[in-house]
Amino acid sequence: MATSRRYPVARVVEVHDADTVKLDVDCGFSVHAYVWVRLRGVHAPELREPDGVAARNDTVLWLAEYAPTSLVALETFQTAGSGVLTEIHERRTFIRYVGVVTAPNGAELNRYLIDKGFVDRGE
């Protein structure tokens, strides 16, 4: 009987701000997709806003500690308005995918940032 195992499926290529990262997603069979992913449930200040650079640094430091090789697991959700099968989502995003980024040890970047207070409070 085959068993599943968890393994990294994406590599972080760039951190734009605290809640948006560019990933090289390994789709299998030597196929890669380079996509921007907005972290699901996370709302951090933009770089030009107060604390924006500090928030971005929180993401960079988390990656250095929990995913030093930049390899992560990724779970994505299709956003409303993307033109294909959609998930019901509370808000539209200009980026096609929202997702959850998890380190190889199971630590979740989204949860870390939400616990730091970077959450959409509906304002």
N, CA and C atoms as an extended XYZ file, in Angstrom:
369
Properties=species:S:1:pos:R:3:atomname:S:1:resname:S:1:resid:I:1 pbc="F F F"
N         0.845       -1.172        0.000 N   MET     1
C         0.000        0.000        0.000 CA  MET     1
C         0.893        1.238        0.000 C   MET     1
N         0.616        2.162       -0.884 N   ALA     2
C         1.388        3.394       -0.961 CA  ALA     2
C         0.924        4.356        0.119 C   ALA     2
N         1.869        5.055        0.691 N   THR     3
C         1.517        6.068        1.678 CA  THR     3
C         1.950        7.433        1.149 C   THR     3
N         1.207        8.432        1.546 N   SER     4
C         1.582        9.775        1.112 CA  SER     4
C         2.611       10.335        2.072 C   SER     4
N         3.373       11.280        1.597 N   ARG     5
C         4.301       11.968        2.482 CA  ARG     5
C         4.318       13.439        2.119 C   ARG     5
N         4.610       14.227        3.096 N   ARG     6
C         4.637       15.672        2.902 CA  ARG     6
C         6.048       16.062        2.488 C   ARG     6
N         6.161       16.885        1.479 N   TYR     7
C         7.475       17.358        1.055 CA  TYR     7
C         7.325       18.739        0.430 C   TYR     7
N         8.403       19.517        0.418 N   PRO     8
C         8.289       20.863       -0.170 CA  PRO     8
C         7.929       20.784       -1.646 C   PRO     8
N         7.039       21.669       -2.054 N   VAL     9
C         6.616       21.688       -3.458 CA  VAL     9
C         6.839       23.048       -4.102 C   VAL     9
N         7.396       23.989       -3.364 N   ALA    10
C         7.617       25.323       -3.905 CA  ALA    10
C         8.871       25.919       -3.274 C   ALA    10
N         9.455       26.868       -3.988 N   ARG    11
C        10.625       27.583       -3.476 CA  ARG    11
C        10.293       29.066       -3.479 C   ARG    11
N        10.532       29.724       -2.356 N   VAL    12
C        10.290       31.157       -2.276 CA  VAL    12
C        11.357       31.866       -3.106 C   VAL    12
N        10.906       32.656       -4.078 N   VAL    13
C        11.802       33.375       -4.975 CA  VAL    13
C        11.966       34.823       -4.524 C   VAL    13
N        10.875       35.412       -4.024 N   GLU    14
C        10.904       36.825       -3.652 CA  GLU    14
C         9.829       37.100       -2.612 C   GLU    14
N        10.126       37.989       -1.692 N   VAL    15
C         9.140       38.475       -0.731 CA  VAL    15
C         8.868       39.925       -1.102 C   VAL    15
N         7.634       40.198       -1.538 N   HIS    16
C         7.303       41.579       -1.918 CA  HIS    16
C         7.035       42.400       -0.667 C   HIS    16
N         6.010       42.026        0.055 N   ASP    17
C         5.732       42.626        1.350 CA  ASP    17
C         5.347       41.479        2.271 C   ASP    17
N         4.894       41.779        3.462 N   ALA    18
C         4.687       40.709        4.440 CA  ALA    18
C         3.674       39.662        3.994 C   ALA    18
N         2.696       40.056        3.181 N   ASP    19
C         1.638       39.108        2.831 CA  ASP    19
C         1.613       38.700        1.365 C   ASP    19
N         2.687       38.972        0.624 N   THR    20
C         2.743       38.600       -0.789 CA  THR    20
C         4.131       38.056       -1.126 C   THR    20
N         4.169       36.816       -1.627 N   VAL    21
C         5.440       36.186       -1.976 CA  VAL    21
C         5.367       35.618       -3.389 C   VAL    21
N         6.509       35.576       -4.048 N   LYS    22
C         6.596       34.938       -5.366 CA  LYS    22
C         7.224       33.565       -5.162 C   LYS    22
N         6.597       32.556       -5.754 N   LEU    23
C         7.045       31.177       -5.576 CA  LEU    23
C         7.334       30.518       -6.914 C   LEU    23
N         8.325       29.663       -6.899 N   ASP    24
C         8.601       28.739       -8.000 CA  ASP    24
C         7.938       27.433       -7.583 C   ASP    24
N         6.784       27.145       -8.157 N   VAL    25
C         6.002       25.968       -7.778 CA  VAL    25
C         6.375       24.804       -8.682 C   VAL    25
N         6.802       23.719       -8.068 N   ASP    26
C         7.149       22.499       -8.799 CA  ASP    26
C         5.857       21.747       -9.090 C   ASP    26
N         5.443       21.769      -10.350 N   CYS    27
C         4.196       21.110      -10.759 CA  CYS    27
C         4.408       19.642      -11.120 C   CYS    27
N         5.646       19.174      -11.061 N   GLY    28
C         5.960       17.797      -11.436 CA  GLY    28
C         6.349       17.701      -12.895 C   GLY    28
N         6.995       16.613      -13.260 N   PHE    29
C         7.402       16.358      -14.646 CA  PHE    29
C         8.233       17.500      -15.221 C   PHE    29
N         9.104       18.086      -14.389 N   SER    30
C         9.994       19.187      -14.788 CA  SER    30
C         9.249       20.441      -15.231 C   SER    30
N         8.031       20.611      -14.755 N   VAL    31
C         7.240       21.797      -15.060 CA  VAL    31
C         7.200       22.685      -13.821 C   VAL    31
N         7.518       23.966      -14.004 N   HIS    32
C         7.515       24.927      -12.907 CA  HIS    32
C         6.628       26.110      -13.268 C   HIS    32
N         5.957       26.645      -12.261 N   ALA    33
C         5.160       27.853      -12.434 CA  ALA    33
C         5.680       28.897      -11.460 C   ALA    33
N         5.920       30.094      -11.958 N   TYR    34
C         6.342       31.199      -11.104 CA  TYR    34
C         5.114       32.063      -10.869 C   TYR    34
N         4.648       32.086       -9.621 N   VAL    35
C         3.388       32.759       -9.306 CA  VAL    35
C         3.521       33.629       -8.065 C   VAL    35
N         2.772       34.728       -8.090 N   TRP    36
C         2.629       35.555       -6.896 CA  TRP    36
C         1.477       34.980       -6.088 C   TRP    36
N         1.695       34.822       -4.804 N   VAL    37
C         0.670       34.276       -3.915 CA  VAL    37
C         0.477       35.249       -2.759 C   VAL    37
N        -0.768       35.606       -2.540 N   ARG    38
C        -1.101       36.433       -1.372 CA  ARG    38
C        -1.457       35.482       -0.243 C   ARG    38
N        -0.911       35.723        0.939 N   LEU    39
C        -1.124       34.827        2.070 CA  LEU    39
C        -2.553       34.943        2.579 C   LEU    39
N        -3.222       33.823        2.607 N   ARG    40
C        -4.644       33.775        2.967 CA  ARG    40
C        -4.849       34.190        4.424 C   ARG    40
N        -5.784       35.119        4.624 N   GLY    41
C        -6.139       35.555        5.967 CA  GLY    41
C        -5.189       36.573        6.571 C   GLY    41
N        -4.169       36.961        5.825 N   VAL    42
C        -3.162       37.898        6.329 CA  VAL    42
C        -3.365       39.249        5.645 C   VAL    42
N        -3.313       40.304        6.431 N   HIS    43
C        -3.385       41.657        5.880 CA  HIS    43
C        -2.326       42.491        6.583 C   HIS    43
N        -1.221       42.719        5.905 N   ALA    44
C        -0.103       43.483        6.459 CA  ALA    44
C        -0.008       44.820        5.749 C   ALA    44
N         0.663       45.796        6.376 N   PRO    45
C         0.805       47.091        5.713 CA  PRO    45
C         1.633       46.986        4.438 C   PRO    45
N         1.314       47.842        3.467 N   GLU    46
C         2.103       47.926        2.242 CA  GLU    46
C         3.470       48.500        2.586 C   GLU    46
N         4.444       48.272        1.726 N   LEU    47
C         5.809       48.733        1.998 CA  LEU    47
C         5.881       50.241        2.237 C   LEU    47
N         5.063       51.005        1.540 N   ARG    48
C         5.099       52.461        1.652 CA  ARG    48
C         4.361       52.971        2.898 C   ARG    48
N         3.645       52.112        3.574 N   GLU    49
C         2.884       52.492        4.757 CA  GLU    49
C         3.739       52.327        6.015 C   GLU    49
N         3.333       53.013        7.114 N   PRO    50
C         4.077       52.828        8.365 CA  PRO    50
C         4.157       51.348        8.742 C   PRO    50
N         5.306       50.918        9.164 N   ASP    51
C         5.578       49.542        9.586 CA  ASP    51
C         5.581       48.534        8.441 C   ASP    51
N         5.447       48.995        7.191 N   GLY    52
C         5.449       48.074        6.054 CA  GLY    52
C         6.754       47.325        5.894 C   GLY    52
N         7.877       48.028        6.018 N   VAL    53
C         9.185       47.373        5.876 CA  VAL    53
C         9.422       46.424        7.048 C   VAL    53
N         9.047       46.834        8.252 N   ALA    54
C         9.210       45.962        9.427 CA  ALA    54
C         8.370       44.699        9.269 C   ALA    54
N         7.154       44.826        8.749 N   ALA    55
C         6.296       43.661        8.528 CA  ALA    55
C         6.927       42.725        7.501 C   ALA    55
N         7.458       43.281        6.405 N   ARG    56
C         8.138       42.468        5.397 CA  ARG    56
C         9.302       41.721        6.031 C   ARG    56
N        10.040       42.410        6.904 N   ASN    57
C        11.168       41.771        7.572 CA  ASN    57
C        10.722       40.608        8.453 C   ASN    57
N         9.520       40.689        9.036 N   ASP    58
C         8.986       39.557        9.808 CA  ASP    58
C         8.869       38.320        8.929 C   ASP    58
N         8.378       38.504        7.704 N   THR    59
C         8.250       37.367        6.772 CA  THR    59
C         9.621       36.836        6.393 C   THR    59
N        10.556       37.719        6.084 N   VAL    60
C        11.902       37.304        5.702 CA  VAL    60
C        12.577       36.541        6.849 C   VAL    60
N        12.434       37.033        8.071 N   LEU    61
C        13.049       36.362        9.225 CA  LEU    61
C        12.412       35.001        9.488 C   LEU    61
N        11.083       34.906        9.323 N   TRP    62
C        10.410       33.611        9.494 CA  TRP    62
C        10.947       32.608        8.485 C   TRP    62
N        11.080       33.032        7.240 N   LEU    63
C        11.606       32.132        6.209 CA  LEU    63
C        13.029       31.701        6.532 C   LEU    63
N        13.851       32.620        7.014 N   ALA    64
C        15.232       32.282        7.363 CA  ALA    64
C        15.280       31.245        8.483 C   ALA    64
N        14.355       31.339        9.431 N   GLU    65
C        14.346       30.406       10.556 CA  GLU    65
C        13.692       29.066       10.214 C   GLU    65
N        12.547       29.098        9.566 N   TYR    66
C        11.770       27.879        9.360 CA  TYR    66
C        11.940       27.242        7.982 C   TYR    66
N        12.404       28.014        7.010 N   ALA    67
C        12.596       27.478        5.652 CA  ALA    67
C        13.901       28.039        5.075 C   ALA    67
N        15.027       27.756        5.736 N   PRO    68
C        16.292       28.367        5.305 CA  PRO    68
C        16.716       27.987        3.885 C   PRO    68
N        16.211       26.889        3.369 N   THR    69
C        16.514       26.504        1.983 CA  THR    69
C        15.513       27.103        1.003 C   THR    69
N        14.548       27.856        1.524 N   SER    70
C        13.473       28.493        0.754 CA  SER    70
C        12.436       27.506        0.253 C   SER    70
N        12.538       26.230        0.632 N   LEU    71
C        11.547       25.243        0.207 CA  LEU    71
C        10.381       25.218        1.181 C   LEU    71
N         9.168       25.259        0.631 N   VAL    72
C         7.951       25.281        1.432 CA  VAL    72
C         6.881       24.429        0.765 C   VAL    72
N         5.881       24.070        1.529 N   ALA    73
C         4.684       23.450        0.969 CA  ALA    73
C         3.676       24.567        0.731 C   ALA    73
N         2.847       24.410       -0.271 N   LEU    74
C         1.894       25.450       -0.633 CA  LEU    74
C         0.521       24.842       -0.846 C   LEU    74
N        -0.471       25.466       -0.232 N   GLU    75
C        -1.870       25.129       -0.482 CA  GLU    75
C        -2.492       26.382       -1.063 C   GLU    75
N        -3.094       26.278       -2.238 N   THR    76
C        -3.667       27.467       -2.865 CA  THR    76
C        -5.175       27.368       -2.957 C   THR    76
N        -5.784       28.525       -3.106 N   PHE    77
C        -7.224       28.649       -3.237 CA  PHE    77
C        -7.484       29.603       -4.382 C   PHE    77
N        -8.335       29.227       -5.306 N   GLN    78
C        -8.670       30.102       -6.421 CA  GLN    78
C        -9.535       31.233       -5.892 C   GLN    78
N        -9.272       32.448       -6.313 N   THR    79
C       -10.048       33.579       -5.822 CA  THR    79
C       -11.209       33.895       -6.748 C   THR    79
N       -12.197       34.565       -6.209 N   ALA    80
C       -13.355       34.957       -6.992 CA  ALA    80
C       -12.925       35.876       -8.120 C   ALA    80
N       -13.570       35.751       -9.260 N   GLY    81
C       -13.313       36.643      -10.369 CA  GLY    81
C       -12.128       36.253      -11.232 C   GLY    81
N       -11.569       35.071      -11.028 N   SER    82
C       -10.385       34.706      -11.792 CA  SER    82
C       -10.728       34.088      -13.137 C   SER    82
N       -12.005       33.826      -13.393 N   GLY    83
C       -12.403       33.326      -14.701 CA  GLY    83
C       -12.441       31.814      -14.815 C   GLY    83
N       -12.120       31.107      -13.764 N   VAL    84
C       -12.200       29.647      -13.767 CA  VAL    84
C       -12.994       29.230      -12.546 C   VAL    84
N       -13.066       27.945      -12.278 N   LEU    85
C       -13.763       27.498      -11.075 CA  LEU    85
C       -13.266       28.297       -9.883 C   LEU    85
N       -14.178       28.807       -9.102 N   THR    86
C       -13.784       29.700       -8.022 CA  THR    86
C       -14.227       29.185       -6.661 C   THR    86
N       -13.469       29.614       -5.693 N   GLU    87
C       -13.830       29.384       -4.308 CA  GLU    87
C       -14.587       30.623       -3.856 C   GLU    87
N       -15.594       30.466       -3.041 N   ILE    88
C       -16.256       31.634       -2.484 CA  ILE    88
C       -15.253       32.274       -1.532 C   ILE    88
N       -14.957       33.519       -1.771 N   HIS    89
C       -13.925       34.210       -1.008 CA  HIS    89
C       -14.489       35.538       -0.551 C   HIS    89
N       -14.150       35.944        0.661 N   GLU    90
C       -14.751       37.132        1.230 CA  GLU    90
C       -14.381       38.432        0.517 C   GLU    90
N       -13.240       38.476       -0.140 N   ARG    91
C       -12.823       39.673       -0.862 CA  ARG    91
C       -12.102       39.288       -2.132 C   ARG    91
N       -12.187       40.138       -3.120 N   ARG    92
C       -11.439       39.931       -4.362 CA  ARG    92
C       -10.005       40.368       -4.147 C   ARG    92
N        -9.120       39.802       -4.916 N   THR    93
C        -7.721       40.199       -4.855 CA  THR    93
C        -7.226       40.395       -6.278 C   THR    93
N        -6.282       41.300       -6.462 N   PHE    94
C        -5.714       41.523       -7.785 CA  PHE    94
C        -4.768       40.397       -8.170 C   PHE    94
N        -4.368       39.605       -7.211 N   ILE    95
C        -3.475       38.480       -7.463 CA  ILE    95
C        -4.348       37.242       -7.592 C   ILE    95
N        -4.059       36.410       -8.534 N   ARG    96
C        -4.927       35.290       -8.850 CA  ARG    96
C        -5.052       34.279       -7.722 C   ARG    96
N        -3.988       34.017       -7.004 N   TYR    97
C        -4.025       32.972       -5.987 CA  TYR    97
C        -3.822       33.521       -4.589 C   TYR    97
N        -4.573       32.968       -3.660 N   VAL    98
C        -4.293       33.156       -2.244 CA  VAL    98
C        -3.871       31.804       -1.739 C   VAL    98
N        -3.006       31.774       -0.735 N   GLY    99
C        -2.507       30.485       -0.306 CA  GLY    99
C        -2.007       30.466        1.118 C   GLY    99
N        -1.658       29.264        1.542 N   VAL   100
C        -1.080       29.005        2.850 CA  VAL   100
C         0.304       28.420        2.615 C   VAL   100
N         1.323       29.037        3.234 N   VAL   101
C         2.705       28.599        3.083 CA  VAL   101
C         3.135       27.910        4.372 C   VAL   101
N         3.664       26.689        4.230 N   THR   102
C         4.061       25.886        5.377 CA  THR   102
C         5.501       25.432        5.221 C   THR   102
N         6.275       25.562        6.298 N   ALA   103
C         7.668       25.110        6.308 CA  ALA   103
C         7.707       23.585        6.360 C   ALA   103
N         8.834       22.981        6.000 N   PRO   104
C         8.944       21.516        6.048 CA  PRO   104
C         8.651       20.912        7.433 C   PRO   104
N         8.879       21.683        8.515 N   ASN   105
C         8.605       21.160        9.861 CA  ASN   105
C         7.155       21.363       10.293 C   ASN   105
N         6.321       21.934        9.424 N   GLY   106
C         4.905       22.127        9.728 CA  GLY   106
C         4.543       23.522       10.211 C   GLY   106
N         5.531       24.358       10.491 N   ALA   107
C         5.242       25.732       10.916 CA  ALA   107
C         4.577       26.473        9.749 C   ALA   107
N         3.544       27.249       10.060 N   GLU   108
C         2.769       27.932        9.023 CA  GLU   108
C         3.036       29.434        9.057 C   GLU   108
N         3.499       29.974        7.935 N   LEU   109
C         3.780       31.405        7.827 CA  LEU   109
C         2.522       32.228        8.065 C   LEU   109
N         1.414       31.824        7.485 N   ASN   110
C         0.165       32.570        7.648 CA  ASN   110
C        -0.184       32.708        9.129 C   ASN   110
N        -0.144       31.602        9.870 N   ARG   111
C        -0.501       31.605       11.295 CA  ARG   111
C         0.436       32.538       12.067 C   ARG   111
N         1.728       32.490       11.752 N   TYR   112
C         2.721       33.345       12.412 CA  TYR   112
C         2.366       34.819       12.236 C   TYR   112
N         2.060       35.223       11.010 N   LEU   113
C         1.748       36.629       10.747 CA  LEU   113
C         0.411       37.041       11.351 C   LEU   113
N        -0.563       36.151       11.317 N   ILE   114
C        -1.858       36.440       11.944 CA  ILE   114
C        -1.674       36.618       13.450 C   ILE   114
N        -0.872       35.735       14.068 N   ASP   115
C        -0.612       35.852       15.510 CA  ASP   115
C         0.107       37.152       15.860 C   ASP   115
N         0.856       37.710       14.910 N   LYS   116
C         1.522       39.007       15.133 CA  LYS   116
C         0.556       40.173       14.940 C   LYS   116
N        -0.676       39.886       14.531 N   GLY   117
C        -1.689       40.923       14.390 CA  GLY   117
C        -1.938       41.381       12.967 C   GLY   117
N        -1.302       40.740       11.998 N   PHE   118
C        -1.499       41.111       10.588 CA  PHE   118
C        -2.716       40.372       10.046 C   PHE   118
N        -3.885       40.897       10.364 N   VAL   119
C        -5.125       40.251        9.977 CA  VAL   119
C        -6.097       41.319        9.486 C   VAL   119
N        -6.918       40.949        8.527 N   ASP   120
C        -7.925       41.865        8.006 CA  ASP   120
C        -9.053       41.960        9.017 C   ASP   120
N        -9.218       43.142        9.566 N   ARG   121
C       -10.257       43.345       10.565 CA  ARG   121
C       -11.531       43.923        9.958 C   ARG   121
N       -11.636       43.890        8.629 N   GLY   122
C       -12.837       44.370        7.960 CA  GLY   122
C       -12.961       45.885        7.931 C   GLY   122
N       -11.832       46.576        8.087 N   GLU   123
C       -11.857       48.039        8.102 CA  GLU   123
C       -11.935       48.601        6.712 C   GLU   123
